[in-house]
């Protein structure tokens, strides 16, 4: 069972002036965003301002936040945009051309 004083973790996405997106997790989105803006956050964002917070979502435990972060980082840019709009991960679609194989068995008596 989770302790009552455990910090609540959030996932956030920041857009740089170049249009690239950075995804991270933290217990305080505003403080973390301020660090990124001051250049003391992730090296990936240094010199790429101004920065814009495009999404944040309270997740819960650090473990759950890290799992969601990994899932979001696996998405294409279009899928990330869909995630930001809908607030949920896109469902995986089957390829439009699926080969369906059927097995036929012979029931003839020997």
N, C-alpha and C positions, 0 to 999 in steps of 0.2 A: 504494500500500500504506500502511496506517495505521501511524504511528509507535508504538513500544512505550510511550512515556511519555504518550501522549494520554490525557486524562481520560475516564472512562467516565460517560456521561450517563444520567440516570434520569428517568422521568416520575412525577409524584406527583399525588394528588388529596386536597384538604383539604375537610372539611365544617365550616361555621360553625355557631354556635348557632342560627341562623335556618334551618338545613337546606340552605342553598345550597352548591354545590360549586365549588371553585376548582381549576383544572388548571394545572400548571406543569412546567418541566424544570430540572434542576440536576445538578451533579456530586457534591453532598453533601446528601442528603435531610434528614438530622438537623439539620445546620447551617442549612439553608434554613427548615425548619419552626420552629426556634428563633427565627430572624429574624422570621418571620411572627407568632409568638406575642408577641414583644416589640414589635411594631408597626413594625419597621424593614424589613419585607419589602414586598410589594405593597400599594399604597394600597387596593386593593379589599377587603383583609381587615382593615384597621384598624378597631378598635372592634366587631368582629363575633365576638370570642372568647366562650367558650373554643373553641378550634379542635381538630379531631380529624383525624389523618392516617388516611384510609380506604383508601388504595391507594398503592403505589409499585412500580415495575418498572424494572429495569436494562434500558436499551435499547441503548447502545453509543455511536455517534458523536453529536455535537451535531446534525448534519444529520438523522439517523434519529430522534432524540428530538423535534426540532422538527416533523418530518413527522407523527409519531404524535400529538404534542400537538395539531396542527391537526385531525387526523382525529377525535380524541376531543372536541374543542371543537365539532365539527359535529353530534355525537350529541345526541339528546333525553335528558332525565333518565333515562327508563326504559332507554334503550340504554346510557347510562353505567353504570347499576346492573348491567346484564347484563355489561358489559365488566369491571367490578370483580369480579364473581363468577367469570366464566370466564377472565379474564386475556387475552382476545383480542377483537378488534373483531367486532361482530355482522355477519353476512352480510346483504346486501341481499336482501329478499324481493320477488318480483313481486307486483303488485297482485292482489287476489283475483279481480277481474273484468278479464280481459285480452281485448281484441278480437283475434281471430286472423283475418287476411285471407289468402286464398289466391288466387293468380293462376291463371286457367285460360287455356289457349291452344288455339286451334283448329288442328287438324292437317289440316283438309280441303284437298284438292288443288284448285288453281285451274285 
